[in-house]
Amino acid sequence: MERTLSIIKPDGVKQAVIGEVIKRFEANGIRVAAMKMIHMTKEQAQGFYAVHKERPFFDSLTDFMCSGPCVPMVLEGDDVIAKNRELMGATNYKEAAEGTLRFDFASSIESNIVHGSDAPDTAAFEIGYFFNSFEIV
């Protein structure tokens, strides 16, 4: 059993697709083990995306992520990191496969509905950033 972090970004919350995202996870054998709605500060967004600090999109990404509420979730299942990334689609929504979350709902590379961990070590850090062990069921 593997765990990963998924975040419904502010654009997904604004579009009211939280239920649709969860429905797609569950329809694909992914279990939501923890979930909450938060509104990150700029500093929290910068801490979460610190790995991208030197990239040119860092400021706009962190501004976007604190522009409204988002929904971080711990997802659980067999090969859940790969399954979640497949369901999300390519980061560039124009390259996302038909039927993926980003193909269906994204409007830009930044406003691309969801974030998902890309590897087990990244997932461990990201889950710990938002959830303590008592919040994960």
C-alpha positions as a Markdown table, in Angstrom:
| # | Residue | x | y | z |
|---|---|---|---|---|
| 1 | Met | 0.0 | 0.0 | 0.0 |
| 2 | Glu | 1.4 | 3.3 | -1.1 |
| 3 | Arg | 0.5 | 6.9 | -0.1 |
| 4 | Thr | 0.8 | 10.2 | -2.0 |
| 5 | Leu | -0.3 | 13.8 | -1.6 |
| 6 | Ser | -2.8 | 15.4 | -3.9 |
| 7 | Ile | -3.9 | 19.0 | -3.8 |
| 8 | Ile | -6.9 | 20.5 | -5.5 |
| 9 | Lys | -5.5 | 23.9 | -6.2 |
| 10 | Pro | -7.4 | 27.2 | -5.8 |
| 11 | Asp | -8.7 | 27.1 | -9.4 |
| 12 | Gly | -10.2 | 23.6 | -8.8 |
| 13 | Val | -11.9 | 24.8 | -5.6 |
| 14 | Lys | -13.2 | 28.0 | -7.4 |
| 15 | Gln | -14.6 | 25.8 | -10.2 |
| 16 | Ala | -16.3 | 23.6 | -7.6 |
| 17 | Val | -14.8 | 20.3 | -8.9 |
| 18 | Ile | -13.7 | 18.9 | -5.5 |
| 19 | Gly | -16.4 | 16.2 | -5.7 |
| 20 | Glu | -15.6 | 15.3 | -9.3 |
| 21 | Val | -11.9 | 14.9 | -8.4 |
| 22 | Ile | -12.6 | 12.7 | -5.5 |
| 23 | Lys | -15.1 | 10.7 | -7.5 |
| 24 | Arg | -12.4 | 10.0 | -10.1 |
| 25 | Phe | -9.9 | 8.9 | -7.5 |
| 26 | Glu | -12.4 | 6.5 | -5.9 |
| 27 | Ala | -13.6 | 5.1 | -9.3 |
| 28 | Asn | -9.9 | 4.2 | -9.9 |
| 29 | Gly | -9.4 | 2.3 | -6.7 |
| 30 | Ile | -7.8 | 5.2 | -4.8 |
| 31 | Arg | -8.8 | 5.8 | -1.2 |
| 32 | Val | -8.8 | 9.2 | 0.5 |
| 33 | Ala | -7.0 | 8.7 | 3.8 |
| 34 | Ala | -7.0 | 12.3 | 4.9 |
| 35 | Met | -8.4 | 15.6 | 3.5 |
| 36 | Lys | -8.9 | 19.2 | 4.6 |
| 37 | Met | -9.5 | 22.6 | 3.1 |
| 38 | Ile | -6.8 | 25.3 | 3.9 |
| 39 | His | -5.9 | 28.7 | 2.7 |
| 40 | Met | -2.1 | 28.9 | 2.5 |
| 41 | Thr | -0.1 | 32.0 | 3.3 |
| 42 | Lys | 2.6 | 33.1 | 0.9 |
| 43 | Glu | 5.2 | 31.7 | 3.4 |
| 44 | Gln | 3.5 | 28.3 | 3.6 |
| 45 | Ala | 3.3 | 28.1 | -0.2 |
| 46 | Gln | 7.0 | 29.1 | -0.5 |
| 47 | Gly | 7.9 | 26.4 | 2.0 |
| 48 | Phe | 6.0 | 23.7 | 0.2 |
| 49 | Tyr | 7.4 | 24.6 | -3.2 |
| 50 | Ala | 11.0 | 25.4 | -1.9 |
| 51 | Val | 12.4 | 22.8 | -4.3 |
| 52 | His | 11.4 | 25.3 | -7.1 |
| 53 | Lys | 12.9 | 28.3 | -5.4 |
| 54 | Glu | 15.4 | 29.1 | -8.1 |
| 55 | Arg | 13.0 | 28.5 | -11.0 |
| 56 | Pro | 11.5 | 31.6 | -12.8 |
| 57 | Phe | 7.9 | 30.5 | -12.1 |
| 58 | Phe | 8.4 | 30.3 | -8.3 |
| 59 | Asp | 6.9 | 33.6 | -7.4 |
| 60 | Ser | 3.9 | 33.3 | -9.7 |
| 61 | Leu | 3.3 | 29.7 | -8.5 |
| 62 | Thr | 3.4 | 30.6 | -4.8 |
| 63 | Asp | 1.2 | 33.7 | -5.4 |
| 64 | Phe | -1.3 | 31.4 | -7.2 |
| 65 | Met | -1.3 | 28.8 | -4.5 |
| 66 | Cys | -2.1 | 31.3 | -1.8 |
| 67 | Ser | -4.8 | 33.1 | -3.9 |
| 68 | Gly | -7.6 | 31.1 | -2.5 |
| 69 | Pro | -8.4 | 27.9 | -0.6 |
| 70 | Cys | -7.1 | 24.5 | -1.7 |
| 71 | Val | -7.7 | 20.9 | -0.6 |
| 72 | Pro | -4.7 | 18.8 | 0.3 |
| 73 | Met | -5.4 | 15.0 | 0.5 |
| 74 | Val | -3.5 | 11.9 | 1.4 |
| 75 | Leu | -4.3 | 9.2 | -1.2 |
| 76 | Glu | -3.7 | 5.6 | -0.6 |
| 77 | Gly | -3.7 | 2.5 | -2.8 |
| 78 | Asp | -1.5 | 0.2 | -4.9 |
| 79 | Asp | 0.8 | 2.1 | -7.1 |
| 80 | Val | -1.1 | 5.3 | -6.1 |
| 81 | Ile | 1.6 | 7.8 | -7.1 |
| 82 | Ala | 1.6 | 6.6 | -10.7 |
| 83 | Lys | -2.2 | 6.2 | -10.8 |
| 84 | Asn | -2.7 | 9.7 | -9.5 |
| 85 | Arg | -0.3 | 11.2 | -12.0 |
| 86 | Glu | -2.0 | 9.4 | -14.8 |
| 87 | Leu | -5.4 | 10.7 | -13.7 |
| 88 | Met | -4.0 | 14.3 | -13.4 |
| 89 | Gly | -2.5 | 14.3 | -16.9 |
| 90 | Ala | 0.5 | 16.3 | -18.1 |
| 91 | Thr | 1.5 | 19.5 | -16.3 |
| 92 | Asn | 0.9 | 21.4 | -19.5 |
| 93 | Tyr | -2.9 | 20.9 | -19.9 |
| 94 | Lys | -2.5 | 21.3 | -23.7 |
| 95 | Glu | -0.5 | 18.0 | -23.6 |
| 96 | Ala | -2.8 | 16.2 | -21.2 |
| 97 | Ala | -4.6 | 13.1 | -22.4 |
| 98 | Glu | -8.3 | 13.3 | -23.0 |
| 99 | Gly | -10.3 | 12.4 | -19.9 |
| 100 | Thr | -7.6 | 13.5 | -17.4 |
| 101 | Leu | -8.3 | 16.1 | -14.8 |
| 102 | Arg | -6.1 | 18.7 | -16.4 |
| 103 | Phe | -7.5 | 18.1 | -19.9 |
| 104 | Asp | -11.0 | 18.5 | -18.6 |
| 105 | Phe | -10.6 | 21.4 | -16.1 |
| 106 | Ala | -7.2 | 23.3 | -16.4 |
| 107 | Ser | -6.9 | 26.7 | -18.0 |
| 108 | Ser | -3.1 | 27.2 | -17.9 |
| 109 | Ile | 0.1 | 25.4 | -16.9 |
| 110 | Glu | -0.2 | 27.1 | -13.5 |
| 111 | Ser | -3.9 | 26.9 | -13.1 |
| 112 | Asn | -4.0 | 23.2 | -13.7 |
| 113 | Ile | -6.4 | 22.0 | -11.0 |
| 114 | Val | -4.3 | 19.6 | -9.1 |
| 115 | His | -0.8 | 18.9 | -7.7 |
| 116 | Gly | 0.5 | 15.3 | -7.1 |
| 117 | Ser | 3.7 | 14.0 | -5.6 |
| 118 | Asp | 6.0 | 12.5 | -8.1 |
| 119 | Ala | 8.0 | 9.9 | -6.1 |
| 120 | Pro | 7.8 | 8.2 | -2.7 |
| 121 | Asp | 10.4 | 10.5 | -1.0 |
| 122 | Thr | 8.5 | 13.6 | -2.3 |
| 123 | Ala | 5.2 | 12.1 | -1.1 |
| 124 | Ala | 6.6 | 11.5 | 2.4 |
| 125 | Phe | 7.8 | 15.2 | 2.6 |
| 126 | Glu | 4.6 | 16.6 | 1.1 |
| 127 | Ile | 2.2 | 14.5 | 3.3 |
| 128 | Gly | 4.2 | 15.6 | 6.4 |
| 129 | Tyr | 4.0 | 19.2 | 5.3 |
| 130 | Phe | 0.2 | 19.2 | 5.6 |
| 131 | Phe | -0.8 | 16.3 | 7.9 |
| 132 | Asn | 0.3 | 14.8 | 11.1 |
| 133 | Ser | -0.1 | 11.0 | 11.8 |
| 134 | Phe | -3.3 | 11.5 | 13.8 |
| 135 | Glu | -5.1 | 13.0 | 10.8 |
| 136 | Ile | -4.4 | 10.1 | 8.5 |
| 137 | Val | -7.0 | 7.3 | 8.8 |
